[in-house]
């Protein structure tokens, strides 16, 4: 599976970036990270719409669209791995994960997503969400490969 991560904001060198790269570096799936930013001061609703538009740019046609949002569905790591496996089995070899900025995501983008995924009820900084997502992708890959990284118990 080819993974596309489209995220608002640019991560600078430091612990957030290091943690993200630690897990992305372990994946055998190819990963493309696209960082987007709207620099104009816009009202919140317009900013959400513009950032959502930027996030969608460059996403391949037919890719599974997964929006990360605190109001989304929570999945266990095993369920997340099975979702990825099911999409692969359906012939959908690309998954695009969209991470919004501080203003959140436009409702139109949430409505067109194949999955609106929550990493928990708490709000996470969008830079940390990248690292959490990278770890869960590595964990999913490990689960599907039968690797002992993920231990149930």
C-alpha positions as a LaTeX table, in Angstrom:
\begin{tabular}{lrrr}
\hline
Residue & $x$ (\AA) & $y$ (\AA) & $z$ (\AA) \\
\hline
Unk1 & 0.00 & 0.00 & 0.00 \\
Unk2 & 1.25 & 3.49 & $-0.82$ \\
Unk3 & 0.61 & 6.01 & 1.95 \\
Unk4 & 0.01 & 9.71 & 1.38 \\
Unk5 & 0.05 & 12.05 & 4.36 \\
Unk6 & $-1.15$ & 15.57 & 3.72 \\
Unk7 & $-0.82$ & 17.86 & 6.73 \\
Unk8 & $-1.30$ & 21.52 & 7.56 \\
Unk9 & 1.89 & 23.17 & 8.78 \\
Unk10 & 5.57 & 22.49 & 8.42 \\
Unk11 & 7.47 & 20.53 & 11.04 \\
Unk12 & 10.88 & 21.86 & 11.94 \\
Unk13 & 13.79 & 19.74 & 13.10 \\
Unk14 & 13.30 & 18.48 & 16.62 \\
Unk15 & 11.64 & 15.74 & 18.68 \\
Unk16 & 8.29 & 15.80 & 16.82 \\
Unk17 & 9.98 & 15.31 & 13.46 \\
Unk18 & 12.41 & 12.73 & 14.86 \\
Unk19 & 9.60 & 10.61 & 16.28 \\
Unk20 & 7.65 & 10.78 & 13.01 \\
Unk21 & 10.74 & 9.78 & 11.01 \\
Unk22 & 11.56 & 6.95 & 13.41 \\
Unk23 & 8.32 & 5.13 & 12.56 \\
Unk24 & 8.07 & 6.16 & 8.90 \\
Unk25 & 11.59 & 4.81 & 8.45 \\
Unk26 & 10.43 & 1.40 & 9.68 \\
Unk27 & 7.61 & 1.10 & 7.14 \\
Unk28 & 8.02 & $-0.99$ & 4.03 \\
Unk29 & 5.05 & 0.86 & 2.52 \\
Unk30 & 6.17 & 3.92 & 0.56 \\
Unk31 & 5.11 & 7.17 & 2.24 \\
Unk32 & 4.73 & 10.62 & 0.69 \\
Unk33 & 4.41 & 13.56 & 3.09 \\
Unk34 & 2.94 & 16.77 & 1.74 \\
Unk35 & 2.93 & 19.79 & 4.05 \\
Unk36 & 0.60 & 22.65 & 3.18 \\
Unk37 & 0.11 & 26.09 & 4.60 \\
Unk38 & $-2.19$ & 29.03 & 4.03 \\
Unk39 & $-0.36$ & 32.17 & 5.04 \\
Unk40 & $-3.15$ & 34.69 & 4.45 \\
Unk41 & $-5.13$ & 35.70 & 7.53 \\
Unk42 & $-8.60$ & 34.33 & 6.79 \\
Unk43 & $-11.72$ & 34.03 & 8.95 \\
Unk44 & $-11.96$ & 30.55 & 10.54 \\
Unk45 & $-14.59$ & 29.15 & 8.13 \\
Unk46 & $-12.67$ & 30.33 & 5.07 \\
Unk47 & $-9.40$ & 29.08 & 6.54 \\
Unk48 & $-10.89$ & 25.61 & 7.10 \\
Unk49 & $-12.19$ & 25.52 & 3.54 \\
Unk50 & $-8.87$ & 26.69 & 2.09 \\
Unk51 & $-6.77$ & 24.29 & 4.15 \\
Unk52 & $-9.08$ & 21.42 & 3.17 \\
Unk53 & $-8.60$ & 22.37 & $-0.48$ \\
Unk54 & $-4.82$ & 22.44 & $-0.03$ \\
Unk55 & $-4.85$ & 19.08 & 1.77 \\
Unk56 & $-6.64$ & 17.42 & $-1.15$ \\
Unk57 & $-4.21$ & 18.72 & $-3.76$ \\
Unk58 & $-1.94$ & 16.01 & $-5.06$ \\
Unk59 & $-3.95$ & 13.10 & $-3.69$ \\
Unk60 & $-4.18$ & 10.36 & $-6.32$ \\
Unk61 & $-7.54$ & 9.59 & $-7.90$ \\
Unk62 & $-9.11$ & 6.55 & $-6.25$ \\
Unk63 & $-7.07$ & 6.75 & $-3.05$ \\
Unk64 & $-8.84$ & 5.89 & 0.18 \\
Unk65 & $-9.31$ & 9.19 & 2.03 \\
Unk66 & $-8.88$ & 9.07 & 5.79 \\
Unk67 & $-9.47$ & 12.31 & 7.66 \\
Unk68 & $-8.03$ & 12.58 & 11.16 \\
Unk69 & $-10.49$ & 14.38 & 13.39 \\
Unk70 & $-11.22$ & 14.19 & 17.12 \\
Unk71 & $-14.93$ & 13.71 & 16.29 \\
Unk72 & $-14.19$ & 10.68 & 14.14 \\
Unk73 & $-14.43$ & 6.98 & 14.80 \\
Unk74 & $-12.01$ & 5.39 & 17.25 \\
Unk75 & $-10.54$ & 2.06 & 16.22 \\
Unk76 & $-8.35$ & $-0.44$ & 17.98 \\
Unk77 & $-4.96$ & $-0.97$ & 16.36 \\
Unk78 & $-6.13$ & $-4.38$ & 15.17 \\
Unk79 & $-9.28$ & $-2.89$ & 13.59 \\
Unk80 & $-7.19$ & $-0.19$ & 11.92 \\
Unk81 & $-4.86$ & $-2.84$ & 10.45 \\
Unk82 & $-7.85$ & $-4.84$ & 9.17 \\
Unk83 & $-9.31$ & $-1.73$ & 7.51 \\
Unk84 & $-6.05$ & $-1.16$ & 5.65 \\
Unk85 & $-5.94$ & $-4.84$ & 4.71 \\
Unk86 & $-9.54$ & $-4.76$ & 3.44 \\
Unk87 & $-8.84$ & $-1.70$ & 1.28 \\
Unk88 & $-5.79$ & $-3.45$ & $-0.15$ \\
Unk89 & $-7.84$ & $-6.58$ & $-0.87$ \\
Unk90 & $-10.40$ & $-4.40$ & $-2.68$ \\
Unk91 & $-7.62$ & $-3.20$ & $-4.97$ \\
Unk92 & $-7.29$ & 0.22 & $-3.38$ \\
Unk93 & $-3.54$ & 0.42 & $-3.10$ \\
Unk94 & $-3.27$ & 4.03 & $-1.96$ \\
Unk95 & $-4.42$ & 5.61 & 1.29 \\
Unk96 & $-4.38$ & 9.36 & 1.92 \\
Unk97 & $-4.37$ & 10.57 & 5.51 \\
Unk98 & $-5.38$ & 14.22 & 5.94 \\
Unk99 & $-4.37$ & 16.16 & 9.06 \\
Unk100 & $-5.90$ & 19.59 & 9.53 \\
Unk101 & $-4.57$ & 22.59 & 11.37 \\
Unk102 & $-5.73$ & 24.42 & 14.48 \\
Unk103 & $-9.01$ & 25.48 & 12.84 \\
Unk104 & $-10.00$ & 21.91 & 12.03 \\
Unk105 & $-11.35$ & 20.60 & 8.75 \\
Unk106 & $-14.14$ & 21.69 & 6.47 \\
Unk107 & $-17.34$ & 19.63 & 6.81 \\
Unk108 & $-17.35$ & 18.98 & 3.04 \\
Unk109 & $-14.00$ & 17.21 & 3.33 \\
Unk110 & $-15.19$ & 15.16 & 6.29 \\
Unk111 & $-18.28$ & 14.16 & 4.28 \\
Unk112 & $-16.26$ & 12.90 & 1.30 \\
Unk113 & $-13.83$ & 10.85 & 3.40 \\
Unk114 & $-13.93$ & 7.05 & 3.37 \\
Unk115 & $-13.15$ & 7.17 & 7.08 \\
Unk116 & $-13.10$ & 9.95 & 9.66 \\
Unk117 & $-10.65$ & 8.63 & 12.22 \\
Unk118 & $-10.07$ & 9.81 & 15.76 \\
Unk119 & $-6.90$ & 9.10 & 17.70 \\
Unk120 & $-8.91$ & 9.64 & 20.86 \\
Unk121 & $-11.29$ & 12.14 & 22.40 \\
Unk122 & $-8.48$ & 14.49 & 23.38 \\
Unk123 & $-7.18$ & 17.20 & 21.08 \\
Unk124 & $-3.63$ & 16.57 & 19.87 \\
Unk125 & $-1.20$ & 19.08 & 18.36 \\
Unk126 & $-1.16$ & 18.47 & 14.61 \\
Unk127 & 2.61 & 17.88 & 14.64 \\
Unk128 & 2.22 & 15.14 & 17.25 \\
Unk129 & $-0.65$ & 13.59 & 15.25 \\
Unk130 & 1.86 & 12.85 & 12.48 \\
Unk131 & 4.01 & 10.84 & 14.88 \\
Unk132 & 1.00 & 9.02 & 16.35 \\
Unk133 & $-0.22$ & 8.17 & 12.85 \\
Unk134 & 3.24 & 6.99 & 11.78 \\
Unk135 & 3.43 & 4.66 & 14.79 \\
Unk136 & $-0.03$ & 3.25 & 14.11 \\
Unk137 & 0.84 & 2.66 & 10.45 \\
Unk138 & 3.95 & 0.77 & 11.54 \\
Unk139 & 1.90 & $-1.17$ & 14.09 \\
Unk140 & $-0.71$ & $-2.02$ & 11.42 \\
Unk141 & 1.97 & $-3.23$ & 9.05 \\
Unk142 & 3.44 & $-5.35$ & 11.87 \\
Unk143 & 0.04 & $-6.84$ & 12.72 \\
Unk144 & $-0.61$ & $-7.76$ & 9.09 \\
Unk145 & 2.84 & $-9.32$ & 8.78 \\
Unk146 & 2.45 & $-11.31$ & 12.01 \\
Unk147 & 5.41 & $-9.48$ & 13.54 \\
Unk148 & 5.56 & $-9.46$ & 17.37 \\
Unk149 & 5.78 & $-5.63$ & 17.65 \\
Unk150 & 2.06 & $-5.55$ & 18.47 \\
Unk151 & 1.24 & $-7.68$ & 21.46 \\
Unk152 & $-2.35$ & $-8.35$ & 22.40 \\
Unk153 & $-3.05$ & $-8.94$ & 25.97 \\
\hline
\end{tabular}
